[in-house]
Amino acid sequence: MKSSRMTTWILIAMVLGIAAGGLVHDQFPSPAEQKLFAGYVSIGSVIFLRLIKMIIAPLVFSTLVVGIGHMSDAGAVGRVGGKAMLWFVTASLVSLTLGLVLVNLFEPGVGVHKVVSGVSSGIDAHAMSLDGFVKHVFPDSALRPMVDNEILQIVVFSIFFGVACASMGERAKLVLEATEGLSHIILRVTGYVMKLAPLAVFCAMAATIATNGLGILVNYAKFMGQFYFGLVCLWLLLILAGFAILGPSVKRLISLVREPFLLAFSTASSEAAYPKMLEQLAKFPVSRNISSFVLPLGYSFNLDGTMMYCTFASVFIAQAYDIHLSTGTQIAMLLTLMLTSKGVAGVPRASLVVIAATLSQFNLPEEGLLLLLGIDTFLDMGRSATNVIGNSLATAVVAKWEGQLVADEDTREMIEEMEVEPA
């Protein structure tokens, strides 16, 4: 009942935000006034997202350490991680391939006839070099990743910490109990923060539409329509794969994640949906040991929506500049994106950074990103929502493979902590 009410409020807030933003855009034609309004109204969404980021690091650390600490041995950690990575790599290949097939089928960039002018897109094409990738994955401090919200680095440290706790048995019991107590406190805080979600959705939609107007959606309707068609196809493929493993219960899983799906879509942030996904997966029920381990990994290695966008956007830019890409070149581009796109969760505007690096490597005009910057927020909404579906299915599938689709005591406590009403 509480989940249904929250979903309804999020939908209402989304519609009201679009209406308010459209009204402001029409009544105040001056870009300066529109920007001023957007700056004020977006304060609500900024506060919500900052609060979410405030709890992400302690939430990932505490739940992941407790989950690994309760596993019987280090071999179980490696086994679960291996199964998760198998799903991640397969899903990424499917996403990249689907984007490549659809962009060649639809040819959204054909007829644009852009000419290279040497204008910079402002995106750092070298942000995902091999050296940068290694530094992004492996932390040089236990505390800095917590401060910077580097999820992948937090995961790496938490895995080492959790495995060490599991190997020490009784000697680490007090540390595990303290960490578990911390996880319950953070889950309670999460429950409070999530009550601001409808306000954040309203503010985010109103600010975006007020600045860009509904007209930008019309101008880019062809490209956006084709991309969202691709996302729907990807959703169906992922759900079909989930059905093959989970059976008819996959329908219940999709129903449970509709609230984090809407939250990620309306705020264009996968992080905003993370705490709610933990709660909804516990209701499926997925063992907390699995969800607290696989889900953070998925946020770095299983960004299915981002994967598909990378191939779709890269080939679109080549088409817009009338540059022919052979089949071999496109396959090489796909494999390159497969490697360079991993571990980008903490990189600002991650998909654009990856695309910029790919364009540079294949001698395509980087300025082509300017064609997409105006609608990137609307595209990011779909990408973020797709990541929610992909990661929830990945977590449930790994739990099924491990025989951990159970409502253990930890999952019940997680639900109780996040659903409690504030005094």
Solvent accessible surface area in square Angstrom, and as a share of the most:
residue,aa,sasa,rsa
1,M,180,0.81
2,K,85,0.36
3,S,22,0.14
4,S,50,0.32
5,R,124,0.45
6,M,38,0.17
7,T,10,0.06
8,T,70,0.41
9,W,148,0.52
10,I,1,0.00
11,L,79,0.40
12,I,74,0.37
13,A,9,0.07
14,M,20,0.09
15,V,99,0.57
16,L,98,0.49
17,G,0,0.00
18,I,59,0.30
19,A,61,0.47
20,A,27,0.21
21,G,0,0.00
22,G,9,0.09
23,L,110,0.55
24,V,19,0.11
25,H,52,0.23
26,D,107,0.55
27,Q,117,0.52
28,F,99,0.41
29,P,105,0.66
30,S,41,0.26
31,P,105,0.66
32,A,74,0.57
33,E,82,0.37
34,Q,12,0.05
35,K,151,0.64
36,L,108,0.54
37,F,60,0.25
38,A,12,0.10
39,G,44,0.42
40,Y,146,0.56
41,V,24,0.14
42,S,27,0.18
43,I,90,0.46
44,G,13,0.12
45,S,8,0.05
46,V,73,0.42
47,I,88,0.45
48,F,1,0.00
49,L,48,0.24
50,R,169,0.62
51,L,50,0.25
52,I,1,0.00
53,K,100,0.42
54,M,107,0.48
55,I,3,0.02
56,I,0,0.00
57,A,5,0.04
58,P,36,0.23
59,L,0,0.00
60,V,0,0.00
61,F,31,0.13
62,S,0,0.00
63,T,0,0.00
64,L,0,0.00
65,V,0,0.00
66,V,1,0.00
67,G,0,0.00
68,I,0,0.00
69,G,10,0.09
70,H,81,0.36
71,M,20,0.09
72,S,102,0.66
73,D,72,0.37
74,A,57,0.44
75,G,46,0.44
76,A,8,0.07
77,V,12,0.07
78,G,51,0.49
79,R,120,0.44
80,V,2,0.01
81,G,13,0.12
82,G,42,0.40
83,K,55,0.23
84,A,0,0.00
85,M,65,0.29
86,L,112,0.56
87,W,21,0.07
88,F,1,0.00
89,V,59,0.34
90,T,72,0.42
91,A,6,0.05
92,S,0,0.00
93,L,68,0.34
94,V,58,0.33
95,S,0,0.00
96,L,0,0.00
97,T,61,0.35
98,L,26,0.13
99,G,0,0.00
100,L,18,0.09
101,V,84,0.48
102,L,12,0.06
103,V,0,0.00
104,N,61,0.31
105,L,125,0.62
106,F,58,0.24
107,E,80,0.36
108,P,10,0.06
109,G,0,0.00
110,V,87,0.50
111,G,45,0.43
112,V,61,0.35
113,H,119,0.53
114,K,80,0.34
115,V,121,0.69
116,V,90,0.52
117,S,81,0.52
118,G,67,0.64
119,V,82,0.47
120,S,83,0.54
121,S,9,0.06
122,G,68,0.66
123,I,17,0.09
124,D,84,0.44
125,A,12,0.09
126,H,140,0.62
127,A,38,0.29
128,M,14,0.06
129,S,53,0.34
130,L,143,0.71
131,D,86,0.44
132,G,23,0.22
133,F,53,0.22
134,V,68,0.39
135,K,134,0.57
136,H,20,0.09
137,V,14,0.08
138,F,124,0.52
139,P,37,0.23
140,D,125,0.65
141,S,36,0.23
142,A,43,0.33
143,L,134,0.67
144,R,125,0.46
145,P,3,0.02
146,M,47,0.21
147,V,122,0.70
148,D,82,0.43
149,N,25,0.13
150,E,34,0.15
151,I,6,0.03
152,L,5,0.02
153,Q,21,0.09
154,I,0,0.00
155,V,1,0.00
156,V,25,0.14
157,F,56,0.23
158,S,0,0.00
159,I,43,0.22
160,F,147,0.61
161,F,65,0.27
162,G,0,0.00
163,V,40,0.23
164,A,46,0.36
165,C,10,0.06
166,A,25,0.19
167,S,88,0.57
168,M,84,0.38
169,G,45,0.43
170,E,139,0.62
171,R,191,0.70
172,A,4,0.03
173,K,102,0.43
174,L,142,0.70
175,V,68,0.39
176,L,22,0.11
177,E,88,0.39
178,A,70,0.54
179,T,11,0.06
180,E,32,0.15
181,G,31,0.30
182,L,67,0.33
183,S,0,0.00
184,H,36,0.16
185,I,110,0.56
186,I,19,0.10
187,L,0,0.00
188,R,88,0.32
189,V,46,0.27
190,T,0,0.00
191,G,5,0.04
192,Y,85,0.32
193,V,9,0.05
194,M,10,0.04
195,K,85,0.36
196,L,68,0.34
197,A,1,0.00
198,P,23,0.15
199,L,97,0.48
200,A,0,0.00
201,V,0,0.00
202,F,62,0.26
203,C,8,0.05
204,A,19,0.14
205,M,9,0.04
206,A,0,0.00
207,A,11,0.09
208,T,24,0.14
209,I,2,0.01
210,A,0,0.00
211,T,64,0.37
212,N,50,0.26
213,G,0,0.00
214,L,87,0.43
215,G,41,0.39
216,I,26,0.13
217,L,54,0.27
218,V,109,0.63
219,N,123,0.63
220,Y,65,0.25
221,A,52,0.41
222,K,118,0.50
223,F,9,0.04
224,M,22,0.10
225,G,43,0.42
226,Q,29,0.13
227,F,0,0.00
228,Y,49,0.19
229,F,105,0.44
230,G,0,0.00
231,L,0,0.00
232,V,62,0.36
233,C,31,0.19
234,L,0,0.00
235,W,49,0.17
236,L,110,0.55
237,L,77,0.38
238,L,7,0.03
239,I,46,0.23
240,L,117,0.58
241,A,41,0.32
242,G,0,0.00
243,F,99,0.41
244,A,86,0.66
245,I,49,0.25
246,L,15,0.08
247,G,17,0.16
248,P,108,0.68
249,S,46,0.30
250,V,6,0.04
251,K,163,0.69
252,R,117,0.43
253,L,0,0.00
254,I,46,0.23
255,S,53,0.34
256,L,27,0.13
257,V,2,0.01
258,R,87,0.32
259,E,1,0.00
260,P,0,0.00
261,F,40,0.16
262,L,25,0.13
263,L,0,0.00
264,A,0,0.00
265,F,48,0.20
266,S,3,0.02
267,T,14,0.08
268,A,22,0.17
269,S,23,0.15
270,S,19,0.12
271,E,33,0.15
272,A,0,0.00
273,A,0,0.00
274,Y,1,0.01
275,P,0,0.00
276,K,22,0.09
277,M,0,0.00
278,L,0,0.00
279,E,2,0.01
280,Q,1,0.00
281,L,0,0.00
282,A,2,0.02
283,K,42,0.18
284,F,13,0.05
285,P,39,0.25
286,V,0,0.00
287,S,0,0.00
288,R,1,0.00
289,N,27,0.14
290,I,4,0.02
291,S,1,0.01
292,S,0,0.00
293,F,3,0.01
294,V,1,0.00
295,L,1,0.00
296,P,0,0.00
297,L,15,0.07
298,G,1,0.01
299,Y,6,0.02
300,S,1,0.01
301,F,32,0.13
302,N,0,0.00
303,L,16,0.08
304,D,0,0.00
305,G,0,0.00
306,T,9,0.05
307,M,2,0.01
308,M,0,0.00
309,Y,0,0.00
310,C,0,0.00
311,T,0,0.00
312,F,0,0.00
313,A,0,0.00
314,S,0,0.00
315,V,3,0.02
316,F,13,0.05
317,I,0,0.00
318,A,1,0.00
319,Q,26,0.11
320,A,0,0.00
321,Y,17,0.06
322,D,90,0.47
323,I,60,0.31
324,H,164,0.73
325,L,20,0.10
326,S,54,0.35
327,T,100,0.58
328,G,49,0.47
329,T,43,0.25
330,Q,18,0.08
331,I,89,0.45
332,A,43,0.34
333,M,0,0.00
334,L,16,0.08
335,L,97,0.48
336,T,23,0.13
337,L,0,0.00
338,M,20,0.09
339,L,137,0.68
340,T,32,0.19
341,S,2,0.01
342,K,21,0.09
343,G,0,0.00
344,V,0,0.00
345,A,34,0.26
346,G,30,0.29
347,V,28,0.16
348,P,109,0.69
349,R,133,0.49
350,A,19,0.15
351,S,6,0.04
352,L,1,0.00
353,V,11,0.06
354,V,0,0.00
355,I,0,0.00
356,A,0,0.00
357,A,19,0.15
358,T,1,0.01
359,L,0,0.00
360,S,52,0.34
361,Q,114,0.51
362,F,40,0.17
363,N,135,0.69
364,L,10,0.05
365,P,15,0.10
366,E,50,0.22
367,E,16,0.07
368,G,0,0.00
369,L,0,0.00
370,L,77,0.38
371,L,31,0.15
372,L,0,0.00
373,L,48,0.24
374,G,36,0.35
375,I,0,0.00
376,D,16,0.08
377,T,59,0.34
378,F,10,0.04
379,L,0,0.00
380,D,38,0.20
381,M,11,0.05
382,G,0,0.00
383,R,8,0.03
384,S,4,0.03
385,A,0,0.00
386,T,0,0.00
387,N,8,0.04
388,V,1,0.00
389,I,10,0.05
390,G,0,0.00
391,N,2,0.01
392,S,0,0.00
393,L,0,0.00
394,A,1,0.00
395,T,0,0.00
396,A,0,0.00
397,V,0,0.00
398,V,0,0.00
399,A,0,0.00
400,K,91,0.39
401,W,91,0.32
402,E,31,0.14
403,G,55,0.53
404,Q,59,0.26
405,L,51,0.25
406,V,69,0.40
407,A,48,0.37
408,D,42,0.22
409,E,113,0.51
410,D,21,0.11
411,T,1,0.00
412,R,123,0.45
413,E,49,0.22
414,M,0,0.00
415,I,34,0.17
416,E,117,0.52
417,E,31,0.14
418,M,12,0.05
419,E,51,0.23
420,V,44,0.25
421,E,101,0.45
422,P,58,0.37
423,A,153,1.18
